[in-house]
Amino acid sequence: MLNQVILVGRLRSFEDFGVLIEVPRPEKDAGSDLIPCALVGNIASNTKEYCNTNDIIGIKGRLESQGVSMMVKVDKVTFLSSSRTNEDTEGGE
């Protein structure tokens, strides 16, 4: 079994658990989804240092359920539109 999620969206806010990203739906005028993403360790500190709200980021991770809600546990963040840098950060290295 494979549990892998790749998302590209706008960073909307920093939360206690990590970040909320806004990902547009593929249908025209269908709106977007706010997806909670858990950041830990170096990923969290680098994201807070290099990203601001409304920056476009890419996230690679896996879905985890917490009761009735789902959250993306982040393994990698790619800073796509950060004005300060354009680099990747990976956990565990």
Secondary structure by P-SEA (a helix, b strand, c coil): cbbbbbbbccccccccccbbbbbbccccccbbbbbbbbbcaaaaaaaaacccccbbbbbbbbbbbcccbbbbbcccccccccccccccccccc
